[in-house]
Amino acid sequence: MQIIISSVVLLSVIALIIGIFLGISSEVFKVEVDEKVSKVRECLPGNNCGGCGFAGCDALAEAIAKGEAAVNQCPVGGAPVAAKISEVMGVAAGDSVKMVAFVRCDGTCVNANKAYEYNGVKDCRLAASLPNAGEKKCKNACLGYGTCVNACKFDAIHIVDGVAKVDEEKCVACKACINACPMKVIELVPYAKKHKVVCSNKDKGKPAMDACKVSCIACGMCERTCTKGAIKVVNNVAVMDYTKCDDCGACAEKCPRKCIS
């Protein structure tokens, strides 16, 4: 019995000593955390999607607290989160334009012509490494195998008739689909804009027409029609400047290929 009592006392003393040591160490070596970082982090949604350009919400919170990132830099939280963070930081939230992902391709099973039949693994990255960058004749088309779908955490993009389509109401502009797409046919556009160029084909004239029924052929009609200078033909495909576009729809009406939605 004496041995048991002695052992218990000894263990209690050792535990007490270790506890005191840890308590002192935590005070001596503790890292001061900026209170603003914690408050900003509480405002963020916690998706850790990386759409803000940082590794996650913790990294963004730290950057905002240091003044290295804007208070409205979280694409998932949008204006409501920006307003909360602006209160913490004591600055104006500024205007926050809602952005959504958009697939610059309408090469559906009906519209797009094929160079060959592909029966391999349904992965865009793998298919893009094959001849012609996939089975579609257009070398800049959406391949339609769903790599972007797998990358999206918000169920905001799906393959419809051989082409990726974005659900704008679910999209949070996290850029996961953009980063996953090997063909680079997905971009962020303002949610409110109605007119967009639904083509990424960089061929001109007949080759473009042979590849797809609704391809841009670089005719320049849209560019000549637009009085705002909001659309230009770059590398044989029309490109929209949404900061200048007023959604008048003139370019869409004049487009002979109907590749402007």
C-alpha positions in Angstrom: 0.0 0.0 0.0 2.9 2.4 0.9 4.4 1.8 -2.6 1.1 2.6 -4.3 0.6 5.8 -2.3 4.2 6.9 -3.0 3.7 6.3 -6.7 0.5 8.3 -6.8 2.2 11.2 -4.9 5.2 11.1 -7.2 3.1 11.1 -10.4 1.0 14.0 -9.0 4.1 16.0 -8.3 5.5 15.3 -11.8 2.2 16.3 -13.4 2.1 19.5 -11.3 5.7 20.4 -12.4 4.9 19.7 -16.1 1.7 21.8 -15.8 3.6 24.7 -14.4 6.3 24.4 -17.0 3.7 24.3 -19.8 1.9 27.3 -18.4 5.1 29.4 -18.1 6.1 28.3 -21.7 2.8 29.3 -23.2 3.2 32.8 -21.8 6.9 33.1 -22.7 6.7 31.7 -26.2 3.1 32.8 -27.2 2.7 34.4 -30.6 0.6 37.6 -30.5 -2.3 37.4 -32.9 -3.8 40.6 -34.4 -7.3 40.9 -33.1 -8.4 42.1 -36.5 -7.3 38.9 -38.1 -9.6 36.9 -35.9 -12.5 39.3 -36.4 -12.1 39.3 -40.2 -11.8 35.5 -40.2 -15.2 35.3 -38.4 -16.7 37.3 -41.3 -15.4 35.0 -44.0 -17.6 32.0 -45.1 -14.9 29.4 -44.6 -15.1 27.7 -48.0 -11.3 27.9 -48.5 -11.9 27.8 -52.3 -8.9 29.9 -53.2 -11.0 32.2 -55.4 -9.7 35.2 -53.7 -6.2 34.5 -54.8 -5.0 33.3 -51.4 -4.5 29.7 -50.0 -7.7 29.9 -47.9 -9.8 32.0 -45.6 -7.1 32.2 -42.9 -4.6 33.6 -45.4 -7.1 36.1 -46.8 -8.0 37.3 -43.3 -4.4 37.9 -42.5 -3.8 39.7 -45.8 -6.9 42.0 -45.2 -5.8 42.8 -41.7 -2.4 43.8 -43.0 -3.9 45.9 -45.8 -2.5 43.6 -48.4 -6.0 42.6 -49.7 -9.2 44.4 -50.4 -12.1 44.1 -47.9 -14.3 42.9 -50.8 -11.8 40.3 -52.1 -13.9 37.2 -51.1 -15.9 36.2 -54.2 -18.1 33.8 -52.3 -19.2 36.2 -49.6 -19.8 39.0 -52.0 -21.2 42.4 -50.9 -22.7 41.2 -47.5 -19.3 39.8 -46.3 -17.5 42.8 -47.7 -19.7 45.1 -45.6 -19.0 43.2 -42.4 -15.2 43.2 -43.0 -15.3 46.9 -43.8 -16.8 47.6 -40.4 -14.0 45.6 -38.7 -11.3 47.4 -40.7 -13.0 50.8 -40.5 -12.9 51.4 -44.3 -15.4 51.7 -47.1 -16.4 48.4 -48.7 -16.5 49.9 -52.2 -18.5 48.8 -55.1 -18.6 45.0 -55.5 -19.7 43.7 -58.9 -21.1 40.2 -58.8 -19.1 38.0 -61.2 -19.9 34.5 -62.5 -18.1 32.0 -64.6 -19.0 31.8 -68.3 -18.1 29.2 -70.9 -17.0 30.7 -74.2 -18.2 27.8 -76.3 -21.5 26.6 -77.9 -19.9 23.6 -79.5 -22.8 21.3 -78.6 -23.3 17.8 -80.1 -25.4 19.4 -82.8 -23.2 22.4 -83.5 -19.6 21.1 -83.3 -18.2 18.8 -86.0 -15.8 16.0 -85.0 -12.3 15.2 -86.3 -12.6 11.7 -84.9 -14.4 9.6 -82.2 -12.9 9.6 -78.8 -13.6 6.6 -76.6 -11.0 7.1 -73.8 -11.2 8.3 -70.2 -13.7 11.1 -69.8 -11.2 13.7 -68.6 -10.7 17.0 -70.4 -7.0 17.2 -69.4 -6.3 13.8 -70.9 -8.3 14.4 -74.0 -6.7 17.8 -74.6 -3.3 16.1 -74.9 -4.5 14.0 -77.9 -4.2 15.1 -81.6 -6.2 18.2 -82.5 -6.6 18.8 -78.7 -9.7 16.6 -78.5 -12.2 15.0 -80.9 -13.9 18.2 -81.9 -12.6 19.9 -85.0 -12.4 23.2 -83.2 -9.0 23.2 -81.4 -10.4 25.8 -78.8 -13.6 24.1 -77.9 -15.1 22.9 -74.6 -14.3 19.2 -74.6 -17.3 18.4 -72.5 -15.9 15.7 -70.3 -16.6 17.4 -67.0 -13.2 18.2 -65.4 -14.7 21.6 -64.5 -17.8 19.9 -63.0 -15.6 17.8 -60.7 -13.6 20.9 -59.6 -16.7 22.9 -58.6 -17.7 22.6 -54.9 -21.0 24.5 -55.4 -22.7 22.3 -58.0 -22.7 25.4 -60.3 -21.5 23.8 -63.6 -22.8 20.8 -65.6 -22.3 19.2 -69.0 -25.3 19.8 -71.2 -25.3 18.4 -74.7 -21.6 18.1 -74.8 -20.7 21.6 -73.4 -20.2 22.9 -69.9 -23.0 25.3 -68.8 -22.9 27.5 -65.7 -25.8 27.9 -63.3 -25.3 31.6 -62.6 -27.5 31.5 -59.4 -25.2 28.9 -57.8 -21.8 30.2 -59.1 -19.7 32.1 -56.6 -16.9 33.0 -58.9 -14.3 31.0 -57.1 -12.4 30.2 -60.4 -12.1 26.5 -59.6 -13.6 25.6 -63.0 -11.4 28.2 -64.7 -8.2 26.7 -63.2 -9.4 23.2 -64.0 -10.2 23.8 -67.7 -7.2 22.8 -69.9 -8.8 24.6 -72.9 -9.1 27.9 -71.1 -12.6 28.5 -72.4 -14.1 29.6 -69.1 -13.8 33.2 -67.8 -15.4 35.5 -65.2 -18.0 37.9 -66.5 -20.3 40.4 -64.8 -23.5 38.7 -63.7 -25.7 41.6 -64.9 -24.4 41.5 -68.5 -26.7 39.9 -71.0 -24.6 39.8 -74.1 -21.5 37.5 -74.3 -19.4 36.0 -77.1 -20.0 32.3 -77.0 -17.0 31.2 -79.0 -13.2 30.7 -78.5 -12.4 29.5 -82.0 -9.2 31.2 -83.3 -9.6 29.9 -86.9 -10.8 32.3 -89.5 -13.4 32.0 -92.2 -13.9 28.6 -93.8 -11.9 26.5 -91.2 -13.9 28.0 -88.5 -17.2 27.3 -90.3 -16.1 23.7 -90.9 -15.4 23.2 -87.2 -18.7 24.5 -85.8 -22.0 25.8 -87.0 -22.0 28.8 -84.7 -18.3 29.7 -84.6 -17.0 33.2 -84.8 -15.4 33.7 -88.3 -13.6 37.0 -87.4 -15.7 38.9 -90.0 -15.5 42.0 -87.8 -19.2 42.9 -88.2 -19.7 43.2 -84.5 -16.7 45.5 -84.1 -17.9 47.8 -86.8 -21.4 47.8 -85.4 -20.5 48.6 -81.8 -20.5 52.4 -81.2 -19.0 52.0 -77.7 -15.8 50.2 -78.8 -16.9 47.3 -76.4 -16.1 44.5 -78.8 -13.0 43.8 -80.8 -11.7 40.9 -82.9 -8.5 39.6 -81.3 -6.7 36.5 -82.6 -9.6 35.9 -85.0 -12.3 35.8 -82.4 -14.5 38.5 -81.0 -13.7 39.6 -77.4 -16.0 41.7 -75.2 -14.9 44.5 -73.0 -17.7 44.5 -70.3 -16.6 47.8 -68.8 -17.7 49.5 -72.1 -20.6 47.3 -73.1 -24.1 48.8 -72.4 -26.0 45.7 -73.5 -27.6 47.4 -76.4 -27.5 44.1 -78.4 -26.5 45.6 -81.7 -23.5 43.3 -82.1 -25.7 40.2 -81.4 -28.2 41.3 -84.1 -25.5 41.9 -86.7 -23.5 38.7 -86.0 -24.0 36.5 -89.1 -23.0 33.4 -87.1 -25.2 34.2 -84.0 -22.3 33.4 -81.7 -23.1 36.4 -79.4 -25.7 35.4 -76.8 
